[in-house]
Amino acid sequence: MVIHDHDKKWLNEQVRRLPQHLKIAAKECYFQIFKEVYEADGGEFHRARFEANTAIRKYADRITGKK
């Protein structure tokens, strides 16, 4: 899977906010969401980026207590 260069940096910033034991699972979840949306929407890259980025941001916010 190809990930946009900006998303690599952003994803790593989000994952760094998490406790160590959640980091790998968070990245796996990000890529799973991206793949599912990408395939369901007929290869719509921007929609897949949006959904995966939104999900990881909300997850990191919830875990870290940020609203």
N, C-alpha and C positions, 0 to 999 in steps of 0.2 A: 504494500500500500504506500502511496505517495502522500507525504504530509507537507503542507505548506511551510516554508522556512519560518515565517512569523509564528506559526502555531507551535513549532518545536520549542522555540524560546518561551513562549507563553505557557505551554503545557508544563515545561520544566519548572517555571515559576510557581504555578499552581501546586504541583506535586511537592515542591520544597516546603510548602506550608503545612504539609501533613505529617503526622507521626510516622516514623520509619516503617512500622509494621503495615501501613496502609498504602505505601507508595507504589509498589509493584501492582497491586490489585487495581489501584486508581488508573494507572496507565493502561492496563489490560482492558478495563471498562471503557475508557476513552476510545480505544481502537475498535472495540466491539460495537459501540454505538455508531461510530463513524461508518464502519463496514455495513451494518444493518441498514442505516438510513441511505447510504450510497446505493446499495443494491435495491432497496425498496423503491427509490425514486429514480431508477433508471440511469444511474451514474451522475446524479446531480452533486457535484463536488462542493459547491458553496453551501448547499443545504446540509450536507453531511458535516461540514466544518462547523456550521452554526450550532447544530444539535449537540455534537460532541463537546464543543467548547462550552456551551451553556451548561451541560450536565456536569462537567468537571468543575466549573466555577461554583455551581450551586453546592456540589458535594464538598468542596474545600471550604466554602463559607460555612456550611452546616457543621462540619467537623471542628473548625477553628472558632466557631461561635460568632463569626462575622455575619451581619445582616445585610 
